Amino acid sequence: MGAMGFACVVGGSTSVGWFSSQKEHLDAAPQCLFITGLVQIPFAVSIVIRQAMRGAGDVKSVMWITWITTYAFRLPLAYAFSGVEIPLGGGRVIHNPFAGMHGDHPTLAGLWVGLCVELLFRAALFAARFIHGGWTKARV
């Protein structure tokens, strides 16, 4: 994953060009590949640690870390960094207080930043649980 992350960081524009020549793709996709390439190693480490703890029987902590980071961090960060506003119907809208962060319109790259920040946070929590050693006391 580290090698592929490096490839995404340095060759995102080239690889996107192999699949599409549309300006929209050539503008947005390399930014997303760059962002996601930066977190591939922490993401890989978190996958390995998570699966090791599950295999050792520490499934509850894995479940709680995953749920909490997904719902308390991933969704709010994706919303905040993307800059989107949520239509509720009837002309009502939930305005994003961070909408101006990336200019006048929502960005896909902003969404990816939010998602990847959560991946880093999740990796840190799994690593902390692993280093703490609480998983060694799990009963199978």
N, CA, C and O atoms as CSV, one atom per row, in Angstrom:
chain,resi,resn,atom,element,x,y,z
A,1,MET,N,N,0.826,-1.194,0.000
A,1,MET,CA,C,0.000,0.000,0.000
A,1,MET,C,C,0.864,1.249,0.000
A,1,MET,O,O,0.473,2.277,-0.553
A,2,GLY,N,N,2.040,1.165,0.619
A,2,GLY,CA,C,2.946,2.307,0.594
A,2,GLY,C,C,3.409,2.626,-0.816
A,2,GLY,O,O,3.472,3.792,-1.207
A,3,ALA,N,N,3.734,1.583,-1.583
A,3,ALA,CA,C,4.165,1.794,-2.965
A,3,ALA,C,C,3.035,2.368,-3.815
A,3,ALA,O,O,3.261,3.255,-4.638
A,4,MET,N,N,1.836,1.869,-3.617
A,4,MET,CA,C,0.701,2.406,-4.373
A,4,MET,C,C,0.370,3.833,-3.926
A,4,MET,O,O,-0.025,4.668,-4.740
A,5,GLY,N,N,0.532,4.100,-2.642
A,5,GLY,CA,C,0.340,5.467,-2.162
A,5,GLY,C,C,1.323,6.419,-2.803
A,5,GLY,O,O,0.959,7.520,-3.216
A,6,PHE,N,N,2.588,5.987,-2.884
A,6,PHE,CA,C,3.607,6.805,-3.539
A,6,PHE,C,C,3.252,7.023,-5.015
A,6,PHE,O,O,3.401,8.126,-5.540
A,7,ALA,N,N,2.784,5.966,-5.671
A,7,ALA,CA,C,2.385,6.085,-7.082
A,7,ALA,C,C,1.225,7.067,-7.240
A,7,ALA,O,O,1.185,7.834,-8.202
A,8,CYS,N,N,0.292,7.045,-6.307
A,8,CYS,CA,C,-0.837,7.989,-6.368
A,8,CYS,C,C,-0.371,9.421,-6.165
A,8,CYS,O,O,-0.877,10.338,-6.812
A,9,VAL,N,N,0.588,9.617,-5.270
A,9,VAL,CA,C,1.085,10.962,-4.984
A,9,VAL,C,C,1.846,11.524,-6.173
A,9,VAL,O,O,1.634,12.675,-6.554
A,10,VAL,N,N,2.729,10.728,-6.765
A,10,VAL,CA,C,3.584,11.264,-7.835
A,10,VAL,C,C,3.018,11.068,-9.240
A,10,VAL,O,O,3.402,11.790,-10.160
A,11,GLY,N,N,2.113,10.106,-9.423
A,11,GLY,CA,C,1.639,9.829,-10.773
A,11,GLY,C,C,0.154,9.886,-10.954
A,11,GLY,O,O,-0.380,9.263,-11.872
A,12,GLY,N,N,-0.530,10.614,-10.108
A,12,GLY,CA,C,-1.985,10.681,-10.195
A,12,GLY,C,C,-2.496,11.230,-11.508
A,12,GLY,O,O,-3.428,10.678,-12.092
A,13,SER,N,N,-1.898,12.309,-11.977
A,13,SER,CA,C,-2.350,12.917,-13.236
A,13,SER,C,C,-2.149,11.981,-14.405
A,13,SER,O,O,-3.006,11.875,-15.282
A,14,THR,N,N,-1.015,11.300,-14.420
A,14,THR,CA,C,-0.725,10.380,-15.516
A,14,THR,C,C,-1.706,9.217,-15.520
A,14,THR,O,O,-2.243,8.861,-16.570
A,15,SER,N,N,-1.943,8.625,-14.362
A,15,SER,CA,C,-2.835,7.468,-14.316
A,15,SER,C,C,-4.275,7.852,-14.641
A,15,SER,O,O,-4.982,7.071,-15.278
A,16,VAL,N,N,-4.723,9.014,-14.228
A,16,VAL,CA,C,-6.072,9.450,-14.580
A,16,VAL,C,C,-6.169,9.655,-16.086
A,16,VAL,O,O,-7.193,9.336,-16.690
A,17,GLY,N,N,-5.117,10.182,-16.693
A,17,GLY,CA,C,-5.093,10.380,-18.137
A,17,GLY,C,C,-5.216,9.100,-18.931
A,17,GLY,O,O,-5.670,9.132,-20.075
A,18,TRP,N,N,-4.826,7.969,-18.360
A,18,TRP,CA,C,-4.980,6.677,-19.036
A,18,TRP,C,C,-6.445,6.279,-19.183
A,18,TRP,O,O,-6.810,5.548,-20.103
A,19,PHE,N,N,-7.275,6.765,-18.271
A,19,PHE,CA,C,-8.675,6.351,-18.246
A,19,PHE,C,C,-9.645,7.380,-18.793
A,19,PHE,O,O,-10.734,7.026,-19.244
A,20,SER,N,N,-9.265,8.653,-18.758
A,20,SER,CA,C,-10.190,9.692,-19.197
A,20,SER,C,C,-9.422,10.905,-19.703
A,20,SER,O,O,-8.342,11.234,-19.212
A,21,SER,N,N,-10.002,11.550,-20.685
A,21,SER,CA,C,-9.431,12.806,-21.164
A,21,SER,C,C,-10.355,13.984,-20.848
A,21,SER,O,O,-10.100,15.107,-21.286
A,22,GLN,N,N,-11.420,13.733,-20.094
A,22,GLN,CA,C,-12.357,14.796,-19.750
A,22,GLN,C,C,-11.726,15.744,-18.734
A,22,GLN,O,O,-11.097,15.312,-17.767
A,23,LYS,N,N,-11.905,17.033,-18.969
A,23,LYS,CA,C,-11.305,18.054,-18.128
A,23,LYS,C,C,-11.712,17.910,-16.661
A,23,LYS,O,O,-10.886,18.077,-15.763
A,24,GLU,N,N,-12.983,17.600,-16.423
A,24,GLU,CA,C,-13.464,17.463,-15.048
A,24,GLU,C,C,-12.703,16.361,-14.314
A,24,GLU,O,O,-12.339,16.517,-13.148
A,25,HIS,N,N,-12.469,15.255,-14.999
A,25,HIS,CA,C,-11.729,14.149,-14.380
A,25,HIS,C,C,-10.269,14.527,-14.163
A,25,HIS,O,O,-9.704,14.243,-13.107
A,26,LEU,N,N,-9.663,15.160,-15.148
A,26,LEU,CA,C,-8.255,15.533,-15.050
A,26,LEU,C,C,-8.014,16.609,-13.989
A,26,LEU,O,O,-6.900,16.747,-13.484
A,27,ASP,N,N,-9.051,17.363,-13.656
A,27,ASP,CA,C,-8.931,18.379,-12.609
A,27,ASP,C,C,-9.133,17.797,-11.212
A,27,ASP,O,O,-8.373,18.108,-10.295
A,28,ALA,N,N,-10.149,16.957,-11.045
A,28,ALA,CA,C,-10.540,16.501,-9.706
A,28,ALA,C,C,-9.828,15.221,-9.253
A,28,ALA,O,O,-9.373,15.143,-8.111
A,29,ALA,N,N,-9.728,14.244,-10.110
A,29,ALA,CA,C,-9.221,12.928,-9.689
A,29,ALA,C,C,-7.765,12.945,-9.219
A,29,ALA,O,O,-7.468,12.301,-8.213
A,30,PRO,N,N,-6.835,13.646,-9.888
A,30,PRO,CA,C,-5.459,13.644,-9.375
A,30,PRO,C,C,-5.338,14.227,-7.964
A,30,PRO,O,O,-4.514,13.767,-7.174
A,31,GLN,N,N,-6.145,15.228,-7.648
A,31,GLN,CA,C,-6.138,15.785,-6.291
A,31,GLN,C,C,-6.561,14.725,-5.279
A,31,GLN,O,O,-5.957,14.593,-4.214
A,32,CYS,N,N,-7.598,13.978,-5.619
A,32,CYS,CA,C,-8.089,12.932,-4.712
A,32,CYS,C,C,-7.069,11.811,-4.568
A,32,CYS,O,O,-6.875,11.289,-3.470
A,33,LEU,N,N,-6.410,11.433,-5.672
A,33,LEU,CA,C,-5.375,10.402,-5.598
A,33,LEU,C,C,-4.205,10.863,-4.733
A,33,LEU,O,O,-3.659,10.080,-3.957
A,34,PHE,N,N,-3.822,12.124,-4.866
A,34,PHE,CA,C,-2.739,12.663,-4.042
A,34,PHE,C,C,-3.100,12.579,-2.559
A,34,PHE,O,O,-2.303,12.121,-1.740
A,35,ILE,N,N,-4.300,13.022,-2.232
A,35,ILE,CA,C,-4.750,13.031,-0.834
A,35,ILE,C,C,-4.794,11.613,-0.286
A,35,ILE,O,O,-4.289,11.351,0.805
A,36,THR,N,N,-5.391,10.704,-1.030
A,36,THR,CA,C,-5.505,9.332,-0.540
A,36,THR,C,C,-4.162,8.614,-0.528
A,36,THR,O,O,-3.953,7.708,0.278
A,37,GLY,N,N,-3.263,9.003,-1.400
A,37,GLY,CA,C,-1.931,8.398,-1.405
A,37,GLY,C,C,-1.161,8.693,-0.138
A,37,GLY,O,O,-0.345,7.881,0.299
A,38,LEU,N,N,-1.409,9.837,0.453
A,38,LEU,CA,C,-0.704,10.232,1.667
A,38,LEU,C,C,-1.055,9.381,2.884
A,38,LEU,O,O,-0.260,9.285,3.818
A,39,VAL,N,N,-2.227,8.768,2.885
A,39,VAL,CA,C,-2.668,8.018,4.067
A,39,VAL,C,C,-2.627,6.511,3.888
A,39,VAL,O,O,-3.133,5.782,4.741
A,40,GLN,N,N,-2.045,6.030,2.815
A,40,GLN,CA,C,-2.064,4.590,2.560
A,40,GLN,C,C,-1.308,3.774,3.614
A,40,GLN,O,O,-1.776,2.708,4.014
A,41,ILE,N,N,-0.171,4.249,4.059
A,41,ILE,CA,C,0.592,3.482,5.058
A,41,ILE,C,C,-0.141,3.449,6.404
A,41,ILE,O,O,-0.289,2.367,6.972
A,42,PRO,N,N,-0.604,4.580,6.937
A,42,PRO,CA,C,-1.377,4.491,8.186
A,42,PRO,C,C,-2.647,3.650,8.027
A,42,PRO,O,O,-3.043,2.942,8.953
A,43,PHE,N,N,-3.279,3.727,6.867
A,43,PHE,CA,C,-4.476,2.936,6.613
A,43,PHE,C,C,-4.138,1.445,6.639
A,43,PHE,O,O,-4.879,0.653,7.222
A,44,ALA,N,N,-3.025,1.060,6.014
A,44,ALA,CA,C,-2.600,-0.344,6.007
A,44,ALA,C,C,-2.295,-0.829,7.422
A,44,ALA,O,O,-2.679,-1.934,7.805
A,45,VAL,N,N,-1.607,0.001,8.186
A,45,VAL,CA,C,-1.276,-0.367,9.572
A,45,VAL,C,C,-2.557,-0.559,10.380
A,45,VAL,O,O,-2.659,-1.501,11.166
A,46,SER,N,N,-3.523,0.322,10.193
A,46,SER,CA,C,-4.771,0.193,10.955
A,46,SER,C,C,-5.535,-1.063,10.556
A,46,SER,O,O,-6.163,-1.691,11.408
A,47,ILE,N,N,-5.496,-1.441,9.288
A,47,ILE,CA,C,-6.169,-2.668,8.848
A,47,ILE,C,C,-5.532,-3.884,9.516
A,47,ILE,O,O,-6.235,-4.762,10.017
A,48,VAL,N,N,-4.211,-3.932,9.523
A,48,VAL,CA,C,-3.504,-5.072,10.115
A,48,VAL,C,C,-3.760,-5.151,11.616
A,48,VAL,O,O,-4.056,-6.225,12.139
A,49,ILE,N,N,-3.647,-4.026,12.309
A,49,ILE,CA,C,-3.866,-4.023,13.758
A,49,ILE,C,C,-5.308,-4.392,14.082
A,49,ILE,O,O,-5.559,-5.179,14.995
A,50,ARG,N,N,-6.251,-3.829,13.341
A,50,ARG,CA,C,-7.671,-4.127,13.575
A,50,ARG,C,C,-7.948,-5.618,13.419
A,50,ARG,O,O,-8.621,-6.222,14.253
A,51,GLN,N,N,-7.433,-6.199,12.362
A,51,GLN,CA,C,-7.681,-7.624,12.125
A,51,GLN,C,C,-6.960,-8.493,13.154
A,51,GLN,O,O,-7.477,-9.540,13.543
A,52,ALA,N,N,-5.784,-8.079,13.598
A,52,ALA,CA,C,-5.065,-8.832,14.627
A,52,ALA,C,C,-5.858,-8.818,15.934
A,52,ALA,O,O,-5.972,-9.842,16.608
A,53,MET,N,N,-6.399,-7.665,16.283
A,53,MET,CA,C,-7.182,-7.583,17.520
A,53,MET,C,C,-8.470,-8.385,17.400
A,53,MET,O,O,-8.897,-9.018,18.366
A,54,ARG,N,N,-9.088,-8.365,16.233
A,54,ARG,CA,C,-10.286,-9.191,16.039
A,54,ARG,C,C,-9.939,-10.664,16.166
A,54,ARG,O,O,-10.660,-11.430,16.806
A,55,GLY,N,N,-8.832,-11.055,15.552
A,55,GLY,CA,C,-8.405,-12.446,15.639
A,55,GLY,C,C,-8.079,-12.877,17.051
A,55,GLY,O,O,-8.246,-14.047,17.396
A,56,ALA,N,N,-7.617,-11.949,17.872
A,56,ALA,CA,C,-7.299,-12.248,19.264
A,56,ALA,C,C,-8.544,-12.238,20.145
A,56,ALA,O,O,-8.472,-12.567,21.329
A,57,GLY,N,N,-9.684,-11.860,19.570
A,57,GLY,CA,C,-10.933,-11.874,20.324
A,57,GLY,C,C,-11.369,-10.534,20.874
A,57,GLY,O,O,-12.373,-10.464,21.582
A,58,ASP,N,N,-10.649,-9.472,20.573
A,58,ASP,CA,C,-10.989,-8.141,21.089
A,58,ASP,C,C,-11.956,-7.438,20.128
A,58,ASP,O,O,-11.702,-6.321,19.677
A,59,VAL,N,N,-13.051,-8.106,19.831
A,59,VAL,CA,C,-13.967,-7.600,18.813
A,59,VAL,C,C,-14.774,-6.393,19.280
A,59,VAL,O,O,-15.147,-5.548,18.467
A,60,LYS,N,N,-15.046,-6.304,20.575
A,60,LYS,CA,C,-15.845,-5.170,21.061
A,60,LYS,C,C,-15.104,-3.851,20.907
A,60,LYS,O,O,-15.694,-2.858,20.481
A,61,SER,N,N,-13.829,-3.826,21.246
A,61,SER,CA,C,-13.095,-2.562,21.100
A,61,SER,C,C,-12.944,-2.198,19.630
A,61,SER,O,O,-13.014,-1.022,19.272
A,62,VAL,N,N,-12.740,-3.188,18.781
A,62,VAL,CA,C,-12.656,-2.925,17.334
A,62,VAL,C,C,-13.969,-2.348,16.840
A,62,VAL,O,O,-13.987,-1.388,16.068
A,63,MET,N,N,-15.076,-2.942,17.291
A,63,MET,CA,C,-16.392,-2.458,16.886
A,63,MET,C,C,-16.612,-1.020,17.361
A,63,MET,O,O,-17.062,-0.175,16.588
A,64,TRP,N,N,-16.297,-0.743,18.621
A,64,TRP,CA,C,-16.536,0.595,19.164
A,64,TRP,C,C,-15.648,1.641,18.501
A,64,TRP,O,O,-16.114,2.735,18.184
A,65,ILE,N,N,-14.388,1.319,18.291
A,65,ILE,CA,C,-13.504,2.275,17.617
A,65,ILE,C,C,-14.022,2.563,16.219
A,65,ILE,O,O,-14.050,3.717,15.791
A,66,THR,N,N,-14.433,1.521,15.503
A,66,THR,CA,C,-14.934,1.705,14.141
A,66,THR,C,C,-16.215,2.523,14.134
A,66,THR,O,O,-16.335,3.458,13.344
A,67,TRP,N,N,-17.168,2.198,14.987
A,67,TRP,CA,C,-18.431,2.929,15.020
A,67,TRP,C,C,-18.232,4.385,15.423
A,67,TRP,O,O,-18.767,5.293,14.788
A,68,ILE,N,N,-17.462,4.595,16.476
A,68,ILE,CA,C,-17.270,5.961,16.963
A,68,ILE,C,C,-16.551,6.814,15.932
A,68,ILE,O,O,-16.958,7.946,15.671
A,69,THR,N,N,-15.482,6.281,15.342
A,69,THR,CA,C,-14.773,7.094,14.351
A,69,THR,C,C,-15.617,7.327,13.106
A,69,THR,O,O,-15.534,8.392,12.494
A,70,THR,N,N,-16.426,6.346,12.726
A,70,THR,CA,C,-17.263,6.520,11.540
A,70,THR,C,C,-18.334,7.578,11.759
A,70,THR,O,O,-18.469,8.504,10.959
A,71,TYR,N,N,-19.090,7.445,12.833
A,71,TYR,CA,C,-20.241,8.325,13.019
A,71,TYR,C,C,-19.924,9.635,13.736
A,71,TYR,O,O,-20.569,10.650,13.473
A,72,ALA,N,N,-18.949,9.629,14.631
A,72,ALA,CA,C,-18.633,10.856,15.358
A,72,ALA,C,C,-17.577,11.699,14.653
A,72,ALA,O,O,-17.473,12.899,14.906
A,73,PHE,N,N,-16.783,11.076,13.761
A,73,PHE,CA,C,-15.713,11.820,13.106
A,73,PHE,C,C,-15.810,11.804,11.579
A,73,PHE,O,O,-15.753,12.862,10.953
A,74,ARG,N,N,-15.954,10.627,10.972
A,74,ARG,CA,C,-15.923,10.524,9.512
A,74,ARG,C,C,-17.038,11.344,8.852
A,74,ARG,O,O,-16.777,12.165,7.973
A,75,LEU,N,N,-18.258,11.116,9.277
A,75,LEU,CA,C,-19.370,11.836,8.651
A,75,LEU,C,C,-19.304,13.345,8.888
A,75,LEU,O,O,-19.455,14.111,7.936
A,76,PRO,N,N,-19.084,13.800,10.133
A,76,PRO,CA,C,-18.972,15.258,10.319
A,76,PRO,C,C,-17.790,15.879,9.577
A,76,PRO,O,O,-17.913,16.974,9.029
A,77,LEU,N,N,-16.641,15.188,9.554
A,77,LEU,CA,C,-15.488,15.736,8.836
A,77,LEU,C,C,-15.741,15.787,7.331
A,77,LEU,O,O,-15.389,16.763,6.669
A,78,ALA,N,N,-16.355,14.730,6.795
A,78,ALA,CA,C,-16.673,14.726,5.364
A,78,ALA,C,C,-17.620,15.878,5.031
A,78,ALA,O,O,-17.443,16.560,4.022
A,79,TYR,N,N,-18.608,16.089,5.869
A,79,TYR,CA,C,-19.550,17.182,5.667
A,79,TYR,C,C,-18.842,18.531,5.756
A,79,TYR,O,O,-19.021,19.385,4.888
A,80,ALA,N,N,-18.042,18.724,6.798
A,80,ALA,CA,C,-17.385,20.018,7.006
A,80,ALA,C,C,-16.397,20.335,5.902
A,80,ALA,O,O,-16.406,21.444,5.366
A,81,PHE,N,N,-15.544,19.385,5.551
A,81,PHE,CA,C,-14.501,19.655,4.568
A,81,PHE,C,C,-15.025,19.724,3.137
A,81,PHE,O,O,-14.420,20.385,2.294
A,82,SER,N,N,-16.135,19.055,2.849
A,82,SER,CA,C,-16.647,19.072,1.476
A,82,SER,C,C,-17.276,20.410,1.117
A,82,SER,O,O,-17.224,20.835,-0.037
A,83,GLY,N,N,-17.866,21.070,2.097
A,83,GLY,CA,C,-18.508,22.353,1.835
A,83,GLY,C,C,-19.921,22.236,1.295
A,83,GLY,O,O,-20.488,23.236,0.853
A,84,VAL,N,N,-20.511,21.041,1.317
A,84,VAL,CA,C,-21.869,20.870,0.792
A,84,VAL,C,C,-22.893,21.393,1.788
A,84,VAL,O,O,-22.639,21.500,2.987
A,85,GLU,N,N,-24.049,21.711,1.248
A,85,GLU,CA,C,-25.194,22.057,2.072
A,85,GLU,C,C,-26.227,20.956,1.887
A,85,GLU,O,O,-26.353,20.404,0.793
A,86,ILE,N,N,-26.961,20.633,2.933
A,86,ILE,CA,C,-27.888,19.507,2.884
A,86,ILE,C,C,-29.308,20.019,2.695
A,86,ILE,O,O,-29.848,20.687,3.576
A,87,PRO,N,N,-29.928,19.707,1.534
A,87,PRO,CA,C,-31.317,20.125,1.313
A,87,PRO,C,C,-32.269,19.230,2.113
A,87,PRO,O,O,-32.127,18.007,2.112
A,88,LEU,N,N,-33.229,19.840,2.786
A,88,LEU,CA,C,-34.196,19.098,3.600
A,88,LEU,C,C,-35.556,19.002,2.927
A,88,LEU,O,O,-36.437,18.302,3.425
A,89,GLY,N,N,-35.745,19.682,1.822
A,89,GLY,CA,C,-37.049,19.719,1.170
A,89,GLY,C,C,-37.827,20.946,1.616
A,89,GLY,O,O,-37.586,21.499,2.689
A,90,GLY,N,N,-38.749,21.354,0.784
A,90,GLY,CA,C,-39.553,22.521,1.112
A,90,GLY,C,C,-38.746,23.808,1.157
A,90,GLY,O,O,-39.145,24.773,1.810
A,91,GLY,N,N,-37.611,23.825,0.464
A,91,GLY,CA,C,-36.769,25.012,0.441
A,91,GLY,C,C,-35.866,25.169,1.647
A,91,GLY,O,O,-35.095,26.125,1.725
A,92,ARG,N,N,-35.950,24.247,2.584
A,92,ARG,CA,C,-35.093,24.316,3.773
A,92,ARG,C,C,-33.749,23.663,3.483
A,92,ARG,O,O,-33.671,22.663,2.769
A,93,VAL,N,N,-32.694,24.241,4.045
A,93,VAL,CA,C,-31.340,23.753,3.808
A,93,VAL,C,C,-30.541,23.851,5.104
A,93,VAL,O,O,-30.656,24.824,5.850
A,94,ILE,N,N,-29.728,22.822,5.358
A,94,ILE,CA,C,-28.768,22.915,6.449
A,94,ILE,C,C,-27.514,23.524,5.857
A,94,ILE,O,O,-26.838,22.897,5.041
A,95,HIS,N,N,-27.200,24.747,6.265
A,95,HIS,CA,C,-26.047,25.447,5.732
A,95,HIS,C,C,-24.770,24.957,6.401
A,95,HIS,O,O,-24.719,24.775,7.618
A,96,ASN,N,N,-23.767,24.752,5.606
A,96,ASN,CA,C,-22.476,24.283,6.098
A,96,ASN,C,C,-21.663,25.491,6.561
A,96,ASN,O,O,-21.356,26.366,5.752
A,97,PRO,N,N,-21.310,25.555,7.837
A,97,PRO,CA,C,-20.548,26.718,8.320
A,97,PRO,C,C,-19.144,26.790,7.723
A,97,PRO,O,O,-18.491,27.831,7.795
A,98,PHE,N,N,-18.682,25.691,7.139
A,98,PHE,CA,C,-17.351,25.656,6.541
A,98,PHE,C,C,-17.411,25.785,5.022
A,98,PHE,O,O,-16.412,25.544,4.346
A,99,ALA,N,N,-18.563,26.161,4.478
A,99,ALA,CA,C,-18.762,26.170,3.022
A,99,ALA,C,C,-17.771,27.069,2.300
A,99,ALA,O,O,-17.367,26.742,1.185
A,100,GLY,N,N,-17.371,28.170,2.878
A,100,GLY,CA,C,-16.448,29.081,2.212
A,100,GLY,C,C,-14.991,28.676,2.313
A,100,GLY,O,O,-14.122,29.368,1.783
A,101,MET,N,N,-14.709,27.576,2.978
A,101,MET,CA,C,-13.336,27.139,3.205
A,101,MET,C,C,-12.594,26.855,1.898
A,101,MET,O,O,-11.387,27.079,1.803
A,102,HIS,N,N,-13.315,26.365,0.900
A,102,HIS,CA,C,-12.692,25.991,-0.370
A,102,HIS,C,C,-13.178,26.859,-1.522
A,102,HIS,O,O,-13.162,26.419,-2.671
A,103,GLY,N,N,-13.597,28.048,-1.245
A,103,GLY,CA,C,-14.095,28.914,-2.305
A,103,GLY,C,C,-15.612,28.956,-2.285
A,103,GLY,O,O,-16.242,28.808,-1.237
A,104,ASP,N,N,-16.182,29.159,-3.454
A,104,ASP,CA,C,-17.626,29.357,-3.546
A,104,ASP,C,C,-18.432,28.079,-3.699
A,104,ASP,O,O,-19.657,28.122,-3.593
A,105,HIS,N,N,-17.790,26.946,-3.945
A,105,HIS,CA,C,-18.547,25.730,-4.211
A,105,HIS,C,C,-17.918,24.521,-3.509
A,105,HIS,O,O,-16.726,24.527,-3.200
A,106,PRO,N,N,-18.719,23.498,-3.262
A,106,PRO,CA,C,-18.195,22.287,-2.626
A,106,PRO,C,C,-17.133,21.626,-3.512
A,106,PRO,O,O,-17.153,21.762,-4.735
A,107,THR,N,N,-16.208,20.909,-2.869
A,107,THR,CA,C,-15.154,20.244,-3.637
A,107,THR,C,C,-15.044,18.779,-3.254
A,107,THR,O,O,-15.224,18.399,-2.097
A,108,LEU,N,N,-14.745,17.975,-4.251
A,108,LEU,CA,C,-14.502,16.559,-4.021
A,108,LEU,C,C,-13.211,16.370,-3.229
A,108,LEU,O,O,-13.130,15.489,-2.372
A,109,ALA,N,N,-12.207,17.190,-3.511
A,109,ALA,CA,C,-10.946,17.102,-2.774
A,109,ALA,C,C,-11.167,17.393,-1.289
A,109,ALA,O,O,-10.547,16.755,-0.438
A,110,GLY,N,N,-12.030,18.333,-0.974
A,110,GLY,CA,C,-12.349,18.620,0.423
A,110,GLY,C,C,-12.985,17.420,1.110
A,110,GLY,O,O,-12.670,17.110,2.259
A,111,LEU,N,N,-13.883,16.747,0.395
A,111,LEU,CA,C,-14.491,15.535,0.927
A,111,LEU,C,C,-13.423,14.493,1.232
A,111,LEU,O,O,-13.452,13.868,2.292
A,112,TRP,N,N,-12.483,14.301,0.312
A,112,TRP,CA,C,-11.416,13.308,0.508
A,112,TRP,C,C,-10.514,13.681,1.678
A,112,TRP,O,O,-10.045,12.801,2.399
A,113,VAL,N,N,-10.265,14.968,1.875
A,113,VAL,CA,C,-9.471,15.391,3.031
A,113,VAL,C,C,-10.173,14.978,4.317
A,113,VAL,O,O,-9.544,14.421,5.217
A,114,GLY,N,N,-11.470,15.247,4.407
A,114,GLY,CA,C,-12.229,14.860,5.585
A,114,GLY,C,C,-12.197,13.359,5.838
A,114,GLY,O,O,-12.021,12.920,6.974
A,115,LEU,N,N,-12.369,12.572,4.777
A,115,LEU,CA,C,-12.348,11.117,4.916
A,115,LEU,C,C,-10.971,10.618,5.349
A,115,LEU,O,O,-10.866,9.714,6.177
A,116,CYS,N,N,-9.928,11.204,4.791
A,116,CYS,CA,C,-8.569,10.750,5.110
A,116,CYS,C,C,-8.112,11.197,6.496
A,116,CYS,O,O,-7.338,10.492,7.144
A,117,VAL,N,N,-8.572,12.347,6.956
A,117,VAL,CA,C,-8.260,12.768,8.323
A,117,VAL,C,C,-8.853,11.759,9.306
A,117,VAL,O,O,-8.219,11.409,10.301
A,118,GLU,N,N,-10.059,11.298,9.026
A,118,GLU,CA,C,-10.675,10.290,9.892
A,118,GLU,C,C,-9.885,8.990,9.862
A,118,GLU,O,O,-9.736,8.343,10.899
A,119,LEU,N,N,-9.378,8.595,8.707
A,119,LEU,CA,C,-8.566,7.374,8.627
A,119,LEU,C,C,-7.317,7.486,9.499
A,119,LEU,O,O,-6.923,6.519,10.151
A,120,LEU,N,N,-6.703,8.651,9.510
A,120,LEU,CA,C,-5.535,8.862,10.361
A,120,LEU,C,C,-5.901,8.758,11.842
A,120,LEU,O,O,-5.172,8.158,12.632
A,121,PHE,N,N,-7.031,9.345,12.203
A,121,PHE,CA,C,-7.490,9.297,13.588
A,121,PHE,C,C,-7.810,7.859,13.995
A,121,PHE,O,O,-7.453,7.427,15.091
A,122,ARG,N,N,-8.487,7.116,13.104
A,122,ARG,CA,C,-8.826,5.720,13.377
A,122,ARG,C,C,-7.563,4.881,13.540
A,122,ARG,O,O,-7.481,4.048,14.443
A,123,ALA,N,N,-6.578,5.097,12.668
A,123,ALA,CA,C,-5.306,4.366,12.769
A,123,ALA,C,C,-4.635,4.649,14.108
A,123,ALA,O,O,-4.081,3.744,14.731
A,124,ALA,N,N,-4.682,5.901,14.548
A,124,ALA,CA,C,-4.071,6.259,15.836
A,124,ALA,C,C,-4.780,5.559,16.995
A,124,ALA,O,O,-4.130,5.103,17.935
A,125,LEU,N,N,-6.102,5.474,16.930
A,125,LEU,CA,C,-6.846,4.799,18.001
A,125,LEU,C,C,-6.553,3.302,18.030
A,125,LEU,O,O,-6.362,2.730,19.103
A,126,PHE,N,N,-6.514,2.665,16.862
A,126,PHE,CA,C,-6.183,1.235,16.819
A,126,PHE,C,C,-4.760,0.997,17.328
A,126,PHE,O,O,-4.517,0.049,18.074
A,127,ALA,N,N,-3.826,1.851,16.928
A,127,ALA,CA,C,-2.438,1.707,17.388
A,127,ALA,C,C,-2.356,1.900,18.898
A,127,ALA,O,O,-1.630,1.171,19.575
A,128,ALA,N,N,-3.092,2.873,19.431
A,128,ALA,CA,C,-3.076,3.108,20.872
A,128,ALA,C,C,-3.644,1.909,21.630
A,128,ALA,O,O,-3.102,1.508,22.660
A,129,ARG,N,N,-4.725,1.345,21.122
A,129,ARG,CA,C,-5.315,0.158,21.758
A,129,ARG,C,C,-4.336,-1.013,21.697
A,129,ARG,O,O,-4.196,-1.763,22.663
A,130,PHE,N,N,-3.672,-1.163,20.573
A,130,PHE,CA,C,-2.721,-2.260,20.415
A,130,PHE,C,C,-1.530,-2.095,21.358
A,130,PHE,O,O,-1.124,-3.047,22.024
A,131,ILE,N,N,-0.974,-0.891,21.411
A,131,ILE,CA,C,0.172,-0.625,22.278
A,131,ILE,C,C,-0.219,-0.755,23.756
A,131,ILE,O,O,0.558,-1.255,24.569
A,132,HIS,N,N,-1.421,-0.304,24.089
A,132,HIS,CA,C,-1.925,-0.395,25.462
A,132,HIS,C,C,-1.955,-1.847,25.926
A,132,HIS,O,O,-1.687,-2.135,27.093
A,133,GLY,N,N,-2.277,-2.755,25.021
A,133,GLY,CA,C,-2.298,-4.179,25.352
A,133,GLY,C,C,-3.608,-4.703,25.875
A,133,GLY,O,O,-3.685,-5.863,26.281
A,134,GLY,N,N,-4.646,-3.883,25.880
A,134,GLY,CA,C,-5.962,-4.342,26.349
A,134,GLY,C,C,-6.489,-5.515,25.547
A,134,GLY,O,O,-7.264,-6.326,26.055
A,135,TRP,N,N,-6.072,-5.605,24.305
A,135,TRP,CA,C,-6.522,-6.692,23.444
A,135,TRP,C,C,-5.995,-8.049,23.915
A,135,TRP,O,O,-6.574,-9.082,23.579
A,136,THR,N,N,-4.900,-8.062,24.693
A,136,THR,CA,C,-4.330,-9.331,25.157
A,136,THR,C,C,-5.170,-9.971,26.265
A,136,THR,O,O,-4.999,-11.151,26.572
A,137,LYS,N,N,-6.068,-9.202,26.857
A,137,LYS,CA,C,-6.921,-9.712,27.927
A,137,LYS,C,C,-8.274,-10.191,27.427
A,137,LYS,O,O,-9.115,-10.623,28.216
A,138,ALA,N,N,-8.485,-10.117,26.128
A,138,ALA,CA,C,-9.773,-10.532,25.560
A,138,ALA,C,C,-9.963,-12.031,25.689
A,138,ALA,O,O,-9.016,-12.805,25.548
A,139,ARG,N,N,-11.196,-12.433,25.959
A,139,ARG,CA,C,-11.516,-13.855,26.069
A,139,ARG,C,C,-12.228,-14.309,24.799
A,139,ARG,O,O,-13.144,-13.654,24.301
A,140,VAL,N,N,-11.783,-15.428,24.305
A,140,VAL,CA,C,-12.379,-15.974,23.082
A,140,VAL,C,C,-13.372,-17.048,23.453
A,140,VAL,O,O,-13.993,-17.644,22.574
